């Protein structure tokens, strides 16, 4: 299936948000508090690209909760239509965008031009956010340890709280998106 077909199959971002069952409040919290920096030259250049975005996501995903509101602000500023497609119901698409060739990590933002050609892919995390996650994971016990599940759940709670409250992380996501999109021609 072509990316245009996937885009047409995907649902508008507001419809997705309206139906979220997990992380909706956190996503909206970030959305309401994040402000794009003054970056008019970049916004103008990106607007002229006439891009659309397919977001492979699931509402339970903390990374999607963090990254999607930043993308939505950028999309609104640059007239990009954003549509969401659920990973678990669309593995044919997801499996074309595996992280490290093996992981179905989300979100994945697929930027397409007016003809439906992929011009950029971003996700699932900004590099600095990945470093934060790698650091916090080093504190986990071995997966076979009796306390692994409890410690893993604590780690997820810590990450979620950090993602929801740390504006520096939000700005790192924006910078990562900008770096990916700044050199399109």
N, C-alpha and C positions, 0 to 999 in steps of 0.2 A: 504494500500500500504506500502511496506517495505521502510526503509530509503534508501536502495540501489536504489530502483525504484525512490524515490524522487530525489536522487542525480543524477541519469541518466536523469531525466526530467528537472532538473535545467540547467541553461545556464552558460557557463564559465564566470568568473568574468570580463574579458576584454570585452567580448561581451556586458555584462550588462552596464559597464561604457561607452562604445562607444554609447549606445543608451539612456543614461540618458538625461532627459530634465530639471530636477531640481537638483540643488546642485552639478552638475558635476564639475564646476570650484572649488568650495570649497573642495570637496573630493580630487581632484587632488592637490590642494594647500597643504592640510594636508599631503597627500602621499609624495609629493616632499620635504617637510620640516621635517617630522618626521624621526628620526634615532633610531633604536633599540639600547638599551644599550649593553655593553659587558656582555654577559650572556651565554658563550659558553657551559657550563655544561648543563644548561637547554635546550639550542637549540639541543645539541647532544641527550639528553634523549628524547626530543619530536620528533626529526627526527626518532629515532628508533621505535617510536610507529606506524609509517606509517598511519597517520590519513588523513582523508578527511573532508571537512567542507561544510555543507549546510547552506547558509545564507538566512534567511527569511527577506525580505527587501522591500522597495519601495523608489524610488529616491527622493520623496518629504520629506522624513524623516530626520530631523536634527541629530538625534542620529545615524542613519545609516551613514550619511555623516561623522560624527566624528569617529565612531568605525571601519568602514570598512577599511580605509587606514592602521590603526594600525594592524588589522588582516592580511591584505595582506602582510605587511612587515614580520610579524611573519611566515606566511605561506610560503613565498619565502625562508626565512632562513632555514626552517625545512622541505621543500619539501611536504607541504600539498597542495593538489588540492582544490581550493575554487570554489564552484558553487553557483549561486544566483537563488532564486526562489521568485517570486512576491507574497507578502502576499495576496493581494486582489483577485488574481486569484486562490489561493490555500488555501482556508479557512479550508479545511479538514486537512491539515498539521498544519496550524497556530493554529487551535483550540486545538491541542495536546500540545501546548506550550504557553498557556495563562499566562500572568503575574498576580500573585495573584489569579489565578483561574478564572479570568474574563476579563482581558484586552488584546486586540490584539496588544500589544506594540512590537515594533521592533527597532532594528534588534534583531534577535535570531540567534546565532551561534550554530549549532548542529555538534559536532565533532563525527565522526564515524570511526570505525576501518575497516580493510580490508574486514571483513565479513559483514559489514553494521550494526554493533551493535553500539548503542549510547554509547559513553564513557564519554561525558561531554556535558553540555549545558551552554551557557553564553548569557546574555543579559537581558534586553535591554540597561542597563547602568551599569557603574562602581558605586560602592556604594558612593564614594565621589562626583561623578557627580550627582547622585540622590539627595544627600544632597544639592548641589548647586541649582538644579531645585526646590526642595522643598522650599528652602529659597526664591528664586525669585518669586515663586507662591504665597507666603504669601502676596505679595504686590498687588495682583489682587483684584479688587472689587468683590462683589457678582455677580454670573452669571446672575442674573436678572437685574443688574444695566445697565443703558443706555450706560455707557462708557466701559462696560466689553470687547466688541469685540475689540475696539481700544486699550485698555490696554493689552489685550491678544496678539494682533499682535505686539505691542511694546516689550512685553516680549519675544516673539519668535525671533524677530530681535536681541535683546540683547543676548539671548542664542546662536544664530547662530554666532554672532560676537565673542563671548567668545570661542565657540568651534573651530572656524577657527583660532584664534590667540593665544590661551593660551597653550603653550607647557607643562605646569604643568598638564593640563587636559589630554593631549595626553599621558603623562607618567603615569597618574593614570589609564587610560584605559589599557595600557600595563601591569601595575602591577596587575590589576584585572584579566586580561586574564591569566597572568602567575600563579597567585594564584589558578585559576580554573584548570589549566593544569599541574601544577608542580608535583602533587602526583598521576598521572596516572601510572598504572603498567601493 
